[in-house]
Amino acid sequence: MQDPRASPNRNVDPALAPEVMSQISRLLAGLRFGAIEITVHDGRVVQIERREKIRIASPEPPRAAG
């Protein structure tokens, strides 16, 4: 007998997939540096987080006269 926990799709709600994909696409829009983290419990997406890094270019060091 197979362990029901071994089934990767046992609790996946296919109706949720388009909503999840839409949210992920929205969060990816305009993201240059950062991460999208997707939290899954019992085969279902329960949380999506976006962490964005803002890169600040350091100014050129002053040049010595002479």
N, C-alpha and C positions, 0 to 999 in steps of 0.2 A: 504494500500500500504506500502511495506517495504522500509525503508530508505536504499539506495544503499551503504551508508557509513557503514552500519552494517555488510555487507558481508566481512568476514575475508580474502577471496581470490580474491577480485574483480580485482586487478591489478597484481597478482602474475604471473611472467613469468616462467613457468615450465622448459624452456630450460636453465635458469640461475642456477637452483638448483645444478646441478653437478659441475659447476664452483665454486659456493659459497662453497659447501661442500669441494671441493678440496683445496680451499684457507684456510678454517678453519682448515682442517687437517694439512696442511703445517705449519700454525701458531702455532698449538698445539704441534707439534713435538719438543721435547726437552724442553718444558716449564715446569719448576719445581715449580716456585712460580710466580704468576702474574694473569693476566686477559685477556680475549678476549672479546672485546666489539663490538657488531654488531648493526649498525645504520640502521633503516628501515624507509623509507618515502613512503607513499601511497602503502604499501604492498610489496615494493621492497627493497632488501638489497642494500644500496648505499655506505656503508663504513664498513670496518672491521679494528679494531685497536688491537694491541698486546702490553700490558704493562707487562714488566718482572721485577721481583724483584730479586736482587742478595743478598742472605743471607751470611753474613760474620760472621764466628764464632769468638767470642771474645776469646782472649788468656787466658790461666789459670793465675790467679793472683799469683805473686811470693809467695813462702812459707817462713815463718819466720824460721830462723836458730835456731836450739836449741832443 
